[in-house]
Amino acid sequence: MKKIVSILVIGLIILLAACGNDEKENNASEEANTNPQEVTMEKDEVVDESQVVVEINDSEVKGDRYNATYLQTKMRVAQFGQDTEDKENLKDITLNELIAQELIKQEATKSGIEVSDEDVQKEFDELKTQSEDTFNDYLDRFKLTEESLKDQIRFSQTLSNYMEQEIKVEEVTEKDIKETYEQLKKDMEDIMKFEEAEPIIKNQLTSQRQADALQQKVEELMKQAEINKNI
């Protein structure tokens, strides 16, 4: 959780699929002995919705977005069995997530990357039609409106397009896959055959390299950006 990219990837991309992953969430919650659905924000954790909490170059992020992101962060922390009592840490994670989002959005705009309203609406409708009851429960659980969920979908699509266009990583080789497989064999008694594991390992290694490259890019952008935290 120390890496911003882990928040981006886990918190924003996977979280948007939560409507269809309740069973996985429940299993993770049982392992952590904490149910993220029971996590709430205390009075001193909530900021005024109209307050500008952080300024990133020429962009401002206000309290309404901070509150929603903070709650999601707190739920993820609880889900993975981490300490939710360290409010300063939760605040820092939330602010860093919001800063990273804005910097990526700004860079995507510079690169000519645009996400259409039609694409956002299509994904929104797909989520909603999976199960309207689950969908509404999702909005209620994370204190989201339909518009704020659309904003998250827009960012998720922007991030995906940005990584595809701008984040270049070294291709995973057969040697890389075999070395990883051999290491897994040492750690796992019952492992699938190499032919079955190969595409899975390749996808995981590729994702990790993309995540590392994105992390490096975000850190570079942070050093160059003008950032003012107001809370």
Beta strands, then each sheet from edge to edge (+ up, - down):
strand 1: 52-56
strand 2: 59-62
strand 3: 227-229
sheet 1: 2+ 1- 3+
end
